[in-house]
């Protein structure tokens, strides 16, 4: 279990450190793996040779283990924080970029369809008015003159209505994505309310949760490794 925790902690930490030193990706991975292995070996050696090791050596190794645990904590914190921020940024950018655009296109398309409806209604009103005034011949003349225009307008209206329908479907999909995004951050909202923070302040619970994970991940691996070494030493002395 100590090795499993150490491997997970090391993977998170090394990935987080590669984001800081992006120009030396593989060297950072090599260095991080070596340091993590060295930390566990130092902890095991201290457990095995605590009584016989010189005090100054014990002090130096304890200090180095503490520094390595601090570096591990920084890397893990960076990894978890980056994962959260990248997810939130992806969701925000997708919704912010697409929502105003689709709203503007919907408004313009709606006005276009409404304008075509008004033009068709005006033609129909002109024919109806001529018929009501008792001039059917005039009505027929108007109908003949406007029939082609009206047919063209109706065809155009149908095309624009199809575009409007597609935009409405796209808008519905964006709204669904927004709801899914809200569902993804729902647990964070509940966690924020649980700790007394505002439901809109999502960064505070994420920071606290990340710090809690950092505080137990690598230290638990080291402590379990020390405990295993102490148990082995006592069993051997018996």
Secondary structure, DSSP 8 states (H G I E B T S, - for coil): -HHHHHHHHHHHHHHHHHHHTGGGHHHHHHHHHHHHHHHHHHHHHHHHHTTTS-HHHHHHHHHHHHHHHHHHHHHHHHHHHHHHHHHHHHHHHHHHHHHHHHHHHHHHHHHHHHHHHHHHHHHHHHHHHHHHTT-HHHHHHHHHHHHHHHHHHHHHHHHHHHHHHHHHHHHHHHHHHHHHHHHHTHHHHHHHHHTT--TT-HHHHHHHHHHHHHHHHHHHHHHHHHHHHHHHHHHHH-
